[in-house]
Amino acid sequence: MYGMIDGTGFEVLAPSFQSCLIGHARVERLWTGARWAEGPAWFAAGRYLVWSDIPNNRMLRFDDTDGSVSVFRQPSNNSNGNTVDREGRLVTCEHLARRVTRTEHDGSITVIADRFEGKRFNSPNDVVVKSDGSIWFTDPDYGILIDYEGQRAESEMGACHVYRADPDGRITRVADDYVKPNGLAFSPDERMLYIADTGASHIKDGPAHIRRHAVGEDGTLSRGEVLAECTAGLFDGFRVDREGRIWSSAADGVHCLTPEGQLIGKILIPEMVSNVCFGGPRLNRLFICGTTSLYSAFLAVNGISPIGS
């Protein structure tokens, strides 16, 4: 019999989800006090998590060694998505500055991308780094629509696309048929790139799904196909575990999808979830950014190390 597991915050929708769970583990709320929490990124060497509080124009830091939370950076240019590159450096999408940056080991900031063909980006949203060092990011217009998560402005691009920044500095548009591209992640073998489209946030009957693209050896993407439609709100940010399952944000928590797009279970959260990432020494702890709070859940699965094995 499947359904709610009483008192744990987990909902089993298919037998295979049971193997992802630890019987006595529970969802924990680690901190609250944000306005819109986003973009968690785990730093293994320091055992800490960095995430964004976009409207409050700050980045926060959770210390796994003592459970404390402090301000990592303020102001943060209304930072949104974050990730870690192959050298353990922070890569950040900044709404206000309309750019993607890298924080070097000495704390200095390097601009990775702020323009394409001479035009400023809308408001880079989420970012992922491939094993070849290329940086892939989405550029919807949420940060320029109003003055809450950035600064109201006209779009110079005129549309919302997905881009790749190569280590040599070249910027390439890799997908131009999205309404509002949002979260993105590679499959474990990097042969597929998953991208969420949250166009339904502002367009009636707009897209609310994740698409799957084949990644060519030259870094090009296939046109892609819809992998899964969101059954509760919108898919925003997500991560992939070592077995290829997708752990995605949704309005009612975190949805777990198979590589084929089947919804097999949920981690129920009492707030709308924006993004997740795997962390902890064994990458078996899922950190979850709810609207105002940071949550976590230990799982019987492991995330993929951003710096390789």
N, C-alpha and C positions, 0 to 999 in steps of 0.2 A: 504494500500500500504506500502510495506516495502523496505528498502534500506538505503542509507545514510541519517543521520539526519544532515542537513547542519550546518557546523561550529562547531560541538561539538566533533568530533573525535569518535563518536559511530556509529556502523553499525549494524542494526537490520536484522537478517536473519530468525528469527521465532518470532511469536507474543509474546511468553513467555519472550523474552529478554526485551521487552518494560517495563515489570513490575520491572526489575532490575535497571531501570534508573530514575534519577531525571531530570525532564524536562529542567530546566535551568542550570544544572551543566555542567561543562566543564573540559576537561583535562588540568592540569596545569603542566608546567615545573618548578620544584622547585629549581634545581641547575644543573650545567653542569661543566665538567672539569675532568671526569674520562677517563680511557682507556678501561676498561671493568668492568662495574658496576654489582654487583651480591649480592645475599644473604641478602635481607632486613629482619630485625627482629624488631618488635615493643616492646618498653618497656613502659607499661601503667603508672607505678608509676611516672616515670620521664617525661612522654610525649615526648619521643624522639625515633628516628629510627636510628638503626645502620646498615650499609651495607658495603660491600667489594668493593675495587677497586683493583682487583687482580694483574695486571701487575705493578701497582705503589706500591705494597706491603704495603697497608695501609687499615685501616677501617675508615669510615667516620660517622659522627653523625649529623642528622638533628633534630634541636630543634623545636618542634611544637608550643612552646609558643611565639617564636619571628621570626621563619623562618630562623635562622642562621644555617650555616654548619661549622663544625670544624673537625679536625682530632681526631678520637677516639683512634686509636692505630697505631703506625708506628715505626718499622716494624711490620708486622702482619703475617709473615711466608706465604705470598701470600694466605691469607685466602679467602675462597670461600663461601660456604653456612653457614648460621647462623640460629639459632632458639632460643627460650626461653623455659626453662624447667619448671616443675611444681612449683618450688620455685622462679621463676623469674630470674634465672641466664642465662647468655649467653652461648650457646653451639656453637662451631665453628669448621668447617672443614678447615684444614690447608694443602695446597698443598706442601709447601716447607718442612715442618717437617713431612709430610705424616702421619698425625694423626688427631684425634678428641679431642678437649679440652673443658673444662668448666671454665669460669671465675667466681670465687667465689665472694661472697658479699664484701669481703675485697680486691678484686682486684687480688688475687693470681690465678695462673693457675693450674688446675688439668688435667692430661692426662687421658682421658677416654679410648682411644684405639689407639695404634700405631702399633700393630702386631697381626697376626692371625697364630696360629700354628708355631710361631717362625719367620715368614716372615713379612717384612715391607709391609704396605699397599702401593698401587700405589699412589693415591692422593685423599683422601676423598673429596667428591664433595658437596653433599647436605645431610641434616639431619633433622629429625623430632623426637619429643619425644611423646611417648604414655602415657596414663593416669596412667599406672602402674610404670612409671619412666624409662622404657626401652628406649634406644636411638637407632634409626634405621638410617643407613646411606649408601650411595652408594659410590663405589670406582672405578670409571673409571680411565684411565691413562692420562688424559689431562695434569696434572701437571708435568709429567715426559717425555712427548713426545718431548718437546722443552724447551728452556730456557726463555720463555715469561711469563708463569703463574706459574712458579716453577723452577725446575732444571732437566735438561735432565738426565735420569737414566734408567737402565734396570729394568723391572718389576720383582720383586721377586715372586709375585703371579702367573705370567704367564697368567692371565686372569682378567676380571673385574666382581666383584660380589657385592652383597648387604648383609649387616651385621646388627646384633642386639647386642647391649651391654646392659646387664642386670645390675640392681643396685648392684648386688653382684660382678660385675667385669667380669663375664663370657661373652665371645664373641662367637657368633654363626653366621655361614654363613647361610642366609635364602633363597637366590636365587643365582643360579650359571649358569643360561642360558641366561644371557644378554650379548650383545655386548659391549655397553657403558651405563650402568645404570646411570641415572642422577637425575632429580627432583623426589621427592616422597612426598606423603601426605596420611593421613588416611581419610576415610569417617567419617561423624560426629559421628556415633555409633562405630567406630573403628573396624567394622566387615570386612572392605575392606581396602586394601592398594593399592594405585595407584603408579606406577613407570614408569617414562619415559625412553625410550631407544633411545639414539641419535647416534646409530651406523652409520647412514648415513653420519655423519660428516667426516668420514675417509674411509668408505667402500662403493663402488658403489652399489646402490640398497639396502643398509643396512637399518635397522629399523629406523623409524621416527614416533614413536607412543607412546601411553600410554597404559600400561597393567593394568588389575585389578586382584588382588589376594584376595581370601578369607583368613582371618586371623583365625587360630585355637586358641582354648583356651590355648594351650601350647606354643603359639607364632610361630608356623610353618605356612608357606604359601602354598596355593594351587599353582599348576603350573601356573595358571593365563591365561587370555585371552586378546587379543587386544581389548581395549575399543574404541580407536579412532586413526586414522591416521592424521598426521599434514598436512594441506593443504597449509601451507606457511612456508617453512623452517623446523625447528625442534621444538618440545616441549622440553623446558628446565625445569626451575623451575615453580612450580604452588602451589596454595592453594585452599582449599575447603571452601565454605560458609556454613551457618547453614542449608540450604536446600539441601546440597549435590552437588550443582553445582561446577564444576571445572573451575578455572580461571587460564589459563596457558599462559606462554610466547610463542611467536612465532616470525617469521621473520618480520611480519607486525604489531605487537602489542600484545594485549592480546586476546586470544580466550576463550569464555565462552561455556562450554560444560555441558549438562545435565548429571545426574548420569548414564544415559544409553549411553552416548558418543555422543549425537547429538550436533553439532555446532549450537548455536542459536544466536550468536552475537559476535562482536569484539569491542575492544577499540583500535582504530588505533593510532599508535605511529610512528613518522618519523624516528625511529631507531630500529634496531633489539633489541628485549626484551629478557632478560636473566632470570628474576625472579620477583616475586611479593609477597606482603603480605598485610593482612588487618591490619589497625591501626586506630588511633584516639580514643577519649574517648568512642565512641560507636561501634568501629570496623566496621565502615561503609565507611571507606576511603581506597581505594586500592592504595598502594604505588607500583610503577612500576620502575624497574631498566632497563633503556635503555642502549645502548652501552656506551655512554658518560655521560648520564644524569639521574637525578631522577625526575620522574613524579608522579602525583597522580590524582585520580578521586573519588569524592564522589558518592556513589551508594545507591540504595534503598534496599540493602541487607547487611547482617552483617557477619563478619568472626567469627571464633571459638576462644575463649580465650584459650591461651596455658596453663593457670594455672587453668582452670576449672571455674565453676560458684559457 
